[in-house]
Amino acid sequence: MPRILITGSLGQIGTELSEKLREKYGKENIICTDLRAPKNNNCDPFYTLDVLDTVSFEHIISSNDIDWLIHNASILSATGEKDPHLAMRVNFRGFDNAIELARKYNLRIISPSSIAAFGPSTPRVNTPDNTVMRPNTIYGVSKVYVELLGEYYNHKWGTDFRTLRYPGIISYKTPPMHGTTDYAVAIFHEALKNKKYESFLKEDMLLPMMYMPDCLKATIGLLEVDSSRLKQRSFNVSGMSFNPEQISDAIKKYIPEFQISYNPDYRQEIAEGWPNSLDDTAAREQWNWKPEYDLDAMVVDMLGNLSDILDIPFDKK
């Protein structure tokens, strides 16, 4: 069994990914870290870690005989625009530490990229894996940096680097964070609790999205595939594309009284630099990636599970 270290393990993806990996590889083989301590004991073994602290970072790797590193620690898009210097420290220097330790200890490393790595000059429909990448956010710039530096380490020293360009990720287990695509999580909470939602994106702002079960499937699929099958190191993955009006209409099928209004803010400008849809052919061909959820299936599952968590009656019929 591989020994797997996860940074940023208390984030949206890290929380559920660590659970899934514990089920598959055993609790004792998944070592979780984050900047803050967890609120429960489900994360054991756990270390408090600032990824800028190279001494502590290396000690955790060496003392736990780590084989694979999942480097999720990152400042997201909206927060990064409010504090670019914080994003530069965490996203750039943190990845520097992670990739160098992966080289030193011969680790397989997967560190997420994002659709934010693309920019206004990128082709927006069925955006290919290899295309113009000139992002206009510090978060996007940091993800281009992750991709290029990771690929350089792979070429120069043979470091087994891999990355996925995540679209917006939707989950019922964690509340909306501070990302631009997190409206697609918040809208479910507000639909169930208040029957209304004010969107910070325009009604026709089409973006690629993915339901969390598919996100975990894609991540673990790329993490596990034999390196010899990979012809590249950075991959698009996607599940569906929709805009706020389309997801609102899908929710109204089950909550007819739900109403949406629009009050675009600075996040609208961020979203306008991102693709409408992604071409993930390479992922499908090289490690058999295929999503399981479309918009309607995701909406039913989200409302059903979230209503249980919030203790709000919901009849999916």
Buried (B, 14 or more C-beta within 10 A) or exposed (E): EBBBBBBBBBBBBBBBBBBBBBEEBEBEBBBBBBBEEBEEEEBEBBBEBBBBBBEBBBEBBEEBEBBBBBBBBBBBBBBBBEEBEEBBBBBBEBBBBBBBBBBEBEBBBBBBBBBBBBBEEBEBEBBBBEEEBBBBBBBBBBBBBBBEBBBBBBEEBEBBBBBBBBBBBBBBEBEBBBBBBBBBBBBBBBBBEEEEBEBBBBBEBBBBBBBBBBBBBBBBBBBEBEEEEBEBBBBBBBBBBBBBBBBBBBBBEBBEEBEBEBEBEEBBBBBBBBBBBBBBBBBBEBBEBEBEBEBEBBBBBBBBBBBEEBEEEBEEE
